[in-house]
Amino acid sequence: MKRLSFLALSILIALVLAGCGGKPKTDDKGVNADGKTVVEFWHYFAGDHERTLKAIVADFEKENPTIIVKPLYQGRPQELLQKLQNSFATSPAKNPALATVYESWTSDFYAANLMDHVEDHINGPDGWAPGEIDDIVKVYREANSYDGKLVTMPFNKSVYALYMNLDRLAAAGITTAPKNLDEFRDVIVKLTNVDGPGQKTYGIGVQPASESFTTLYFASGGDFLNAEGKPVFDTEDARTVLNFWRNLQTPKKHLYVNAEYMDAPLANEQIAMFIYSSASFPYVSKKVAGKFQWGVAPIPGIAGRSPRYVMQGTNVGIFNNKSEGERAAAWKFLKFLTNIKSSVKWETSTGYMPIRYSVLRDPEMVKYMAENANYAEAASWVANDLGRQEPKIRAWDGIRQEIGVMVDRVLNRNADPDQELKELEARVDKRLEVVPERGAGANKVEPKAATQGDTAPTSAPAGN
C-alpha cells in the first residue's frame, strides 16, 4: 500500500512539474494570468547565437515588464519552415507572433495575406522617428519590401567573401587579392601543389553548391531573371563562370571539391582559399587559431563588370492573425531587437553584418571593426550598397537546388557548361510555371540593389 501511495505521489508530482514547464497559459489575446502579454519568437539559432539572442530578450523584458518574449528554437531553417507551414494549417492556427523568415518564405506568406507589415508599425504611434526607415541598409530594405512597403525586418545578414591564407599567398609572391577571373585563375594555379611530395595542397576549396556559381556570376554583373521574370541563365557570362571552374578541374585538378564546410581544410592548409559567407568569420578564426594570417577580399568576377556580392540571411516577420495586443508587443520587441544598441550587441557577438548605416558609426562597433579587419572589410561592402539579393520568388528554393545540381555535374562529372546552362534555363522556366507567383509583383525583378538573406549556422558555419 505504501509503495502504491508513493508511486501515485510521484506521478502527481511529475504531472505538476510537467505543467509548470509547459507554455504559459494565456487567453485568446495572448495575456497570461499575471496580465502580461506573451509572444512566441520562432527561430533557428543555436549555440552562441541563441545565447546572445536570449540575452537581448532578457534586456528587453527588463525594460518592458508587461511583455514576455519566448524565443523558441525550431531546428534548422527547413525544419522551421515546415513547422511554420504546419502551424498555419491547424484550426485554430498555432503559429507564433514572430519568426525568422527568408524572403522566398515571406513571398508565400505575403501572398496568403498572413504578414503584419512592419512599416505600418514604423509609421504608427509606437513607431520610429521620421526618416529613420532610411537608416536600414538599402539592399536589405528593398529585399524586405513588397509592393513598395516594408513587410519584414532584416536581422541576421551575411555577405559572401573570398577567404585567403595570406601567408600562403605571400610565400608564393602574391601581395594583393585577385581582382578578376583571370587573376583569380592564375593565383589558384600557382597555389596548387598536387604533384610534389608531402601533402597535396589546392589553390581553393569549392563546394558543389549553387553559391559556387551565383557568387561569381553576381560578381560579374549577372542576372537570373529578366525584367519580365523569365530566366536568363543561358548567357555568355554564365558560360564564362562555369567554364572557369571546369577548366581548373580538367584535365589537372586545381580544386578541392567537397560538400563540407571549408574552414577546417583552410586551417589545415589543405587549401589556400575558399568562398563563403561572412557568417563563417567566428568559425574560421577559431579553427585557424593564430597558425597563420588570414583575410578576406571581394569575390572576383569578369573584368570590367560592375560587381555585386551575394548577401543572405533571414529577416523577422510579424504574423497578422494574432490579437492587436500580441502584434503590438511583437513590434515593441522587434523595434528593440533592431535598435542600434541591440544591433551592435548581436552583430559584434555573431559576426553578422550591420543592418543599419548608423551602427557603423557607433563607438562600440567602430572599436570592434578596428580590432577585426576582416569584419570591417565585409561591412564596407554593405555600407556601400554592393550587396545583391537572390530572387525572392516562391520558387527560388527549388531553383537553387537546380543550380546546385548543375554545379555538381560540372565539377564532379565534367559536364558541358553550354548544355548544362541550356537545360537549367528550361528547368527553371518549368518551375516558374509550376510554382507561379501569387498576388502583386509576380516574378517581376525588383531593383538591382536588393539583397537576400543568408543561411545561418546552428552549430556549424553557414552563410547566410
C-alpha positions as CSV (number, residue, x, y, z in Angstrom):
1,M,0.0,0.0,0.0
2,K,2.8,2.4,0.9
3,R,4.6,1.6,-2.4
4,L,1.3,2.3,-4.3
5,S,0.9,5.7,-2.5
6,F,4.5,6.6,-3.2
7,L,4.0,5.8,-6.9
8,A,0.8,7.8,-7.1
9,L,2.5,10.7,-5.4
10,S,5.5,10.5,-7.8
11,I,3.2,10.6,-10.8
12,L,1.2,13.5,-9.3
13,I,4.5,15.5,-8.8
14,A,5.7,14.7,-12.3
15,L,2.4,15.9,-13.8
16,V,2.6,19.1,-11.8
17,L,6.2,19.7,-12.8
18,A,5.4,19.0,-16.4
19,G,2.5,21.5,-16.3
20,C,4.8,24.1,-14.8
21,G,7.4,23.6,-17.6
22,G,4.9,24.0,-20.5
23,K,3.8,27.1,-22.3
24,P,2.4,29.9,-20.1
25,K,-1.4,29.8,-20.0
26,T,-2.8,32.7,-22.0
27,D,-6.2,33.8,-23.1
28,D,-7.2,34.4,-26.7
29,K,-5.4,37.8,-26.6
30,G,-2.1,36.3,-25.6
31,V,-2.4,37.6,-22.0
32,N,-1.4,35.3,-19.1
33,A,-2.8,35.1,-15.5
34,D,-0.4,37.9,-14.4
35,G,-1.7,40.3,-17.0
36,K,1.4,40.0,-19.2
37,T,1.3,39.7,-22.9
38,V,3.2,36.6,-24.1
39,V,4.6,36.4,-27.6
40,E,6.5,33.5,-29.2
41,F,9.5,34.1,-31.4
42,W,10.4,31.0,-33.5
43,H,14.0,30.9,-34.8
44,Y,16.8,28.5,-35.9
45,F,19.7,29.9,-33.8
46,A,21.7,27.6,-31.6
47,G,24.9,27.7,-29.5
48,D,26.4,31.2,-29.0
49,H,23.9,32.8,-31.4
50,E,21.0,31.6,-29.3
51,R,22.7,32.7,-26.1
52,T,23.1,36.2,-27.5
53,L,19.5,36.3,-28.6
54,K,18.3,35.3,-25.2
55,A,20.5,37.9,-23.6
56,I,18.8,40.6,-25.8
57,V,15.4,39.2,-24.9
58,A,16.3,39.5,-21.2
59,D,17.4,43.1,-21.7
60,F,14.0,43.8,-23.4
61,E,12.0,42.2,-20.6
62,K,13.7,44.3,-18.0
63,E,12.6,47.4,-19.8
64,N,9.2,46.0,-20.7
65,P,8.0,44.1,-17.6
66,T,4.5,43.6,-19.0
67,I,5.7,41.6,-22.0
68,I,7.2,38.1,-22.1
69,V,9.1,37.0,-25.2
70,K,9.6,33.3,-25.7
71,P,12.4,32.6,-28.1
72,L,11.9,29.0,-29.3
73,Y,14.5,27.1,-31.3
74,Q,12.8,25.1,-34.1
75,G,15.7,23.3,-35.7
76,R,17.5,24.1,-39.0
77,P,15.8,26.5,-41.5
78,Q,13.9,23.9,-43.4
79,E,12.5,22.4,-40.2
80,L,11.5,25.9,-39.1
81,L,9.7,26.5,-42.4
82,Q,7.9,23.1,-42.1
83,K,6.7,23.9,-38.6
84,L,5.5,27.4,-39.6
85,Q,3.5,25.9,-42.5
86,N,2.1,23.2,-40.2
87,S,1.2,25.8,-37.6
88,F,-1.0,27.7,-40.1
89,A,-2.6,24.5,-41.3
90,T,-4.3,23.8,-38.0
91,S,-7.6,25.2,-36.9
92,P,-7.2,27.4,-35.0
93,A,-3.7,28.3,-36.2
94,K,-0.9,27.7,-33.8
95,N,1.7,30.0,-35.3
96,P,4.0,32.3,-33.3
97,A,3.7,36.1,-33.3
98,L,7.2,36.4,-34.7
99,A,9.6,34.2,-36.7
100,T,12.8,34.4,-38.7
101,V,11.9,34.1,-42.4
102,Y,13.7,34.1,-45.7
103,E,12.4,36.3,-48.4
104,S,11.1,33.4,-50.5
105,W,9.1,32.3,-47.5
106,T,7.8,35.8,-47.0
107,S,6.6,35.8,-50.6
108,D,4.4,32.9,-49.9
109,F,3.1,34.2,-46.6
110,Y,2.6,37.6,-48.1
111,A,0.6,36.2,-51.0
112,A,-1.6,34.3,-48.4
113,N,-2.2,37.6,-46.5
114,L,-0.5,36.4,-43.3
115,M,2.0,39.2,-42.8
116,D,1.6,42.2,-40.5
117,H,3.5,44.9,-42.3
118,V,6.3,46.3,-40.1
119,E,6.1,49.7,-42.0
120,D,2.6,50.1,-40.5
121,H,4.1,49.9,-37.1
122,I,7.0,52.1,-38.1
123,N,4.5,54.8,-39.0
124,G,2.3,54.1,-36.0
125,P,2.1,55.8,-32.5
126,D,4.9,53.5,-31.2
127,G,6.9,53.8,-34.4
128,W,10.2,55.3,-35.5
129,A,11.3,58.9,-35.9
130,P,10.5,60.4,-39.4
131,G,13.1,59.2,-41.9
132,E,14.5,56.5,-39.6
133,I,13.5,53.8,-42.1
134,D,16.2,55.1,-44.4
135,D,18.8,54.1,-41.8
136,I,18.1,50.5,-42.8
137,V,20.7,49.4,-45.3
138,K,19.2,50.0,-48.8
139,V,19.8,46.5,-50.1
140,Y,18.1,45.0,-47.0
141,R,15.3,47.5,-47.1
142,E,14.5,46.6,-50.7
143,A,14.8,42.9,-50.1
144,N,12.2,43.1,-47.3
145,S,9.7,45.3,-49.2
146,Y,6.7,44.1,-51.2
147,D,4.6,46.4,-53.3
148,G,6.6,49.3,-52.1
149,K,6.1,48.7,-48.4
150,L,8.5,47.2,-45.8
151,V,6.9,43.9,-44.7
152,T,9.6,42.2,-42.7
153,M,12.7,43.5,-40.8
154,P,16.2,42.4,-41.7
155,F,18.1,40.7,-38.9
156,N,20.9,38.2,-39.3
157,K,22.7,39.1,-42.6
158,S,25.9,38.0,-44.1
159,V,27.8,38.7,-47.3
160,Y,29.9,36.2,-49.4
161,A,33.7,36.8,-49.5
162,L,36.9,35.2,-50.7
163,Y,38.7,33.8,-47.7
164,M,42.5,33.6,-48.0
165,N,45.5,32.2,-46.2
166,L,47.6,35.3,-46.5
167,D,50.8,33.6,-45.5
168,R,50.4,31.1,-48.4
169,L,49.8,33.9,-50.8
170,A,52.8,35.9,-49.6
171,A,55.1,32.8,-49.8
172,A,54.1,32.5,-53.5
173,G,54.9,36.1,-54.1
174,I,51.2,37.2,-54.2
175,T,50.8,40.5,-52.4
176,T,47.3,41.5,-53.5
177,A,44.0,39.6,-53.7
178,P,42.9,38.7,-57.3
179,K,40.5,41.3,-58.7
180,N,39.1,39.5,-61.7
181,L,38.7,35.9,-63.0
182,D,42.0,35.9,-65.0
183,E,44.0,36.9,-61.9
184,F,41.9,34.5,-59.8
185,R,42.8,31.6,-62.1
186,D,46.5,32.4,-62.0
187,V,46.5,32.6,-58.2
188,I,44.6,29.2,-57.9
189,V,47.1,27.5,-60.2
190,K,50.1,29.0,-58.5
191,L,48.9,27.9,-55.1
192,T,48.1,24.3,-56.1
193,N,50.7,21.6,-55.5
194,V,49.4,18.1,-56.1
195,D,52.4,16.6,-57.9
196,G,55.2,17.0,-55.4
197,P,56.0,15.1,-52.2
198,G,54.0,15.5,-49.0
199,Q,50.5,16.8,-48.5
200,K,48.6,17.8,-51.6
201,T,47.6,21.4,-51.5
202,Y,44.9,23.1,-53.6
203,G,44.6,26.7,-54.6
204,I,41.0,26.8,-53.5
205,G,38.2,24.7,-51.9
206,V,34.9,24.6,-53.8
207,Q,31.6,23.3,-52.6
208,P,29.4,21.7,-55.3
209,A,26.6,24.0,-54.5
210,S,24.6,26.9,-56.0
211,E,26.7,29.6,-54.4
212,S,29.8,28.5,-56.3
213,F,28.0,29.8,-59.4
214,T,25.9,32.6,-58.0
215,T,28.8,34.4,-56.2
216,L,31.0,34.6,-59.3
217,Y,28.0,35.3,-61.6
218,F,26.8,38.2,-59.4
219,A,30.4,39.5,-59.1
220,S,30.4,39.5,-62.9
221,G,27.2,41.6,-63.1
222,G,25.0,38.6,-64.0
223,D,21.2,38.3,-63.5
224,F,19.0,35.3,-63.1
225,L,15.7,36.8,-64.3
226,N,15.0,39.5,-66.8
227,A,12.5,42.4,-66.3
228,E,9.6,40.1,-67.2
229,G,10.7,37.5,-64.6
230,K,11.9,35.0,-67.2
231,P,15.1,33.0,-66.6
232,V,18.3,34.2,-68.3
233,F,20.9,31.5,-67.4
234,D,22.0,30.7,-70.9
235,T,24.3,33.7,-71.3
236,E,27.9,34.2,-72.3
237,D,28.8,35.5,-68.8
238,A,27.2,32.4,-67.2
239,R,29.2,30.2,-69.6
240,T,32.4,32.1,-68.7
241,V,31.8,31.4,-64.9
242,L,31.0,27.7,-65.3
243,N,34.0,27.2,-67.7
244,F,36.2,29.0,-65.2
245,W,35.6,26.2,-62.6
246,R,35.6,23.4,-65.2
247,N,38.9,24.4,-66.7
248,L,40.5,24.4,-63.3
249,Q,39.3,20.9,-62.6
250,T,40.1,19.3,-66.0
251,P,42.5,17.9,-67.1
252,K,44.5,18.8,-64.0
253,K,42.8,19.2,-60.7
254,H,43.4,22.6,-59.0
255,L,40.2,22.5,-56.9
256,Y,39.5,20.7,-53.7
257,V,35.8,19.8,-54.2
258,N,33.9,18.8,-51.1
259,A,30.4,19.4,-49.8
260,E,31.6,20.1,-46.3
261,Y,32.5,23.4,-44.8
262,M,35.9,24.7,-45.8
263,D,37.1,26.3,-42.6
264,A,38.8,23.1,-41.5
265,P,40.7,22.5,-44.8
266,L,41.8,26.1,-44.7
267,A,43.0,25.8,-41.1
268,N,44.8,22.5,-42.0
269,E,46.5,24.3,-45.0
270,Q,45.0,21.8,-47.4
271,I,43.5,24.7,-49.4
272,A,44.7,28.3,-49.7
273,M,41.3,29.9,-50.3
274,F,37.6,29.4,-50.4
275,I,34.4,31.3,-51.0
276,Y,31.8,31.5,-48.3
277,S,29.6,34.0,-46.3
278,S,30.8,36.2,-43.5
279,A,28.8,34.1,-41.1
280,S,31.9,31.8,-41.1
281,F,34.2,34.5,-39.6
282,P,34.0,33.2,-36.0
283,Y,34.5,29.6,-37.1
284,V,37.5,30.3,-39.3
285,S,39.1,32.4,-36.6
286,K,38.6,29.6,-34.1
287,K,39.9,26.9,-36.4
288,V,42.9,28.8,-37.6
289,A,43.7,29.8,-34.0
290,G,46.7,32.1,-34.9
291,K,48.5,29.4,-37.0
292,F,48.7,31.9,-39.9
293,Q,47.3,35.2,-41.0
294,W,44.0,35.0,-42.9
295,G,42.0,37.6,-44.6
296,V,39.0,38.3,-46.9
297,A,38.6,40.1,-50.2
298,P,35.7,40.8,-52.6
299,I,34.9,37.9,-54.9
300,P,36.5,38.3,-58.3
301,G,34.3,38.5,-61.4
302,I,34.7,39.1,-65.1
303,A,37.0,42.1,-65.7
304,G,35.3,45.4,-66.4
305,R,31.9,44.4,-64.9
306,S,30.1,46.1,-62.0
307,P,30.3,43.6,-59.2
308,R,27.7,42.8,-56.6
309,Y,28.1,40.3,-53.8
310,V,25.6,37.7,-52.7
311,M,24.0,38.5,-49.3
312,Q,22.0,36.0,-47.4
313,G,20.3,35.6,-44.0
314,T,16.8,35.8,-42.6
315,N,14.5,38.6,-41.5
316,V,11.9,38.8,-38.8
317,G,8.3,38.9,-39.6
318,I,5.1,39.5,-37.5
319,F,2.0,37.5,-38.4
320,N,-1.3,39.3,-38.6
321,N,-3.6,36.6,-37.3
322,K,-2.6,37.4,-33.7
323,S,-4.5,39.8,-31.5
324,E,-3.8,43.5,-31.7
325,G,-2.1,43.4,-28.3
326,E,0.2,40.5,-29.3
327,R,1.1,42.3,-32.5
328,A,1.8,45.5,-30.7
329,A,4.0,43.6,-28.2
330,A,5.8,41.8,-31.0
331,W,6.5,45.1,-32.7
332,K,7.8,46.6,-29.5
333,F,10.3,43.7,-29.2
334,L,11.2,43.8,-32.9
335,K,11.9,47.6,-32.5
336,F,14.1,46.8,-29.6
337,L,15.9,43.9,-31.3
338,T,16.9,46.1,-34.2
339,N,17.7,49.3,-32.5
340,I,21.3,50.5,-32.5
341,K,22.3,49.1,-29.1
342,S,20.9,45.6,-29.7
343,S,22.2,45.5,-33.3
344,V,25.7,46.2,-32.1
345,K,25.4,43.6,-29.4
346,W,24.1,41.0,-31.9
347,E,26.5,41.8,-34.7
348,T,29.7,42.0,-32.7
349,S,28.8,38.8,-30.9
350,T,27.8,36.7,-34.0
351,G,29.8,38.3,-36.9
352,Y,26.6,39.1,-38.8
353,M,26.6,42.3,-40.9
354,P,25.2,45.7,-39.8
355,I,21.5,46.2,-40.8
356,R,21.7,50.0,-40.1
357,Y,24.1,52.5,-41.5
358,S,24.2,54.3,-38.1
359,V,25.6,51.1,-36.5
360,L,28.8,51.6,-38.4
361,R,29.3,54.9,-36.6
362,D,28.6,53.5,-33.1
363,P,31.7,53.8,-30.9
364,E,31.5,50.1,-29.8
365,M,31.2,49.0,-33.4
366,V,34.0,51.3,-34.5
367,K,36.2,49.7,-31.8
368,Y,35.1,46.2,-32.9
369,M,36.0,46.9,-36.6
370,A,39.3,48.4,-35.6
371,E,40.1,45.1,-33.9
372,N,38.5,42.9,-36.6
373,A,39.8,44.0,-40.0
374,N,38.0,41.2,-41.9
375,Y,34.6,42.2,-40.5
376,A,35.4,45.8,-41.3
377,E,36.2,44.9,-44.9
378,A,33.0,43.0,-45.4
379,A,30.9,45.7,-43.7
380,S,32.3,48.3,-46.1
381,W,30.7,46.4,-49.0
382,V,27.4,46.5,-47.1
383,A,27.8,50.2,-46.3
384,N,28.4,51.0,-50.0
385,D,25.3,49.1,-51.1
386,L,27.3,46.4,-53.0
387,G,25.1,43.6,-51.9
388,R,22.8,41.6,-54.1
389,Q,19.7,39.5,-53.4
390,E,19.0,36.2,-54.9
391,P,15.4,36.4,-56.3
392,K,12.8,36.3,-53.5
393,I,10.3,34.5,-55.6
394,R,8.4,31.5,-54.2
395,A,10.2,29.0,-56.5
396,W,13.7,30.1,-55.5
397,D,14.5,27.3,-53.1
398,G,13.8,24.8,-55.9
399,I,15.8,26.9,-58.4
400,R,18.8,27.0,-56.0
401,Q,18.7,23.2,-55.9
402,E,18.7,23.1,-59.7
403,I,21.7,25.4,-59.8
404,G,23.5,23.2,-57.2
405,V,22.9,20.1,-59.3
406,M,24.4,21.9,-62.3
407,V,27.5,22.9,-60.4
408,D,28.0,19.4,-59.1
409,R,27.7,17.9,-62.6
410,V,30.3,20.4,-64.0
411,L,32.8,19.9,-61.1
412,N,32.4,16.2,-60.5
413,R,31.3,14.8,-63.9
414,N,33.0,17.2,-66.3
415,A,29.6,18.1,-67.8
416,D,29.5,20.6,-70.6
417,P,28.6,24.1,-69.3
418,D,26.9,25.1,-72.5
419,Q,24.5,22.2,-72.3
420,E,24.0,22.4,-68.6
421,L,23.0,26.1,-68.8
422,K,20.5,25.5,-71.6
423,E,18.9,22.7,-69.6
424,L,19.0,24.7,-66.4
425,E,17.1,27.6,-68.1
426,A,14.5,25.2,-69.4
427,R,14.0,23.5,-65.9
428,V,13.8,26.9,-64.2
429,D,11.2,28.1,-66.7
430,K,9.2,25.0,-65.9
431,R,9.5,25.6,-62.2
432,L,8.2,29.1,-62.6
433,E,5.2,27.7,-64.5
434,V,4.5,25.0,-61.8
435,V,5.0,27.4,-58.9
436,P,3.6,30.7,-60.2
437,E,3.8,33.8,-58.0
438,R,0.6,34.8,-56.3
439,G,-0.5,38.3,-55.7
440,A,1.1,41.6,-56.7
441,G,4.6,41.6,-58.1
442,A,4.6,38.0,-59.5
443,N,8.1,37.1,-60.9
444,K,9.0,40.6,-61.8
445,V,12.5,41.6,-60.8
446,E,12.8,44.3,-58.2
447,P,15.5,47.0,-58.3
448,K,19.0,45.6,-58.8
449,A,20.3,46.9,-55.4
450,A,18.2,44.4,-53.4
451,T,19.8,41.5,-51.4
452,Q,18.7,38.3,-50.0
453,G,19.4,36.8,-46.6
454,D,21.8,34.1,-45.6
455,T,21.5,30.6,-44.4
456,A,22.7,30.8,-40.8
457,P,24.6,28.5,-38.6
458,T,23.3,26.2,-35.9
459,S,26.4,24.5,-34.6
460,A,28.4,24.8,-37.9
461,P,29.3,27.7,-40.1
462,A,26.7,28.7,-42.7
463,G,26.1,31.6,-44.9
464,N,24.0,33.2,-44.9
